[in-house]
Amino acid sequence: MKRNLNKFHKLFRICRLGLFAFLLVTMMSGCGKVDPVTATDFQTAMKGMGYNVSDTTSNYAEYDFVQKCVDLEDSDLHVKFCETTTRDDAIGLYNAGKNAVESNKMSGSIETNVENNSYCRYKLKSGGTYYLVEQAGNTVINAYCSTANAQKLDDIIKAINY
């Protein structure tokens, strides 16, 4: 009995050490943390990737919480990046965008949903279209393209470290 108890304690210590190491590595790597960029930073990064980006802020003049919006349109790739006054405003836009995208779900759809204190991300592949809605800080991205161009959209998101 005592021998089994010693094995249990040893296993418990190993598990506790493993959990501590995992948490330490996660905290050191910034895993799950997204630092928001500005709409101007997004515009600069996209121009660096060869995309044309237009300022569409005037289209949202009726919404006083929208600070700046820029749109990227390239063939069937559509990306809207908006900077809002507050994080809560961005979360509201994210939720509205996510609800709109969810209405496109159909049988065989593939979806991914991540929501934490740092950012929210919703992805959906459905009916040949890839949708992405993401919020980080006071920014929101709403994008879609054909599933054939999903890698291009993922590369855009990676370029701004989202």
Protein Blocks (a to p, Z undefined) as FASTA:
>chain_A
ZZmmmmmmmmmmmmmmmmmmmmmmmmmnopoiacdddfklmmmmmmmnopacddfklmmm
mpmklmbdcdddehjaccdddddfblklmmmmmmmmmmmmmmmgcehiacdddddfkbcc
ddddeehiacddddehjbccdddddfklmmmmmmmmmmnoZZ
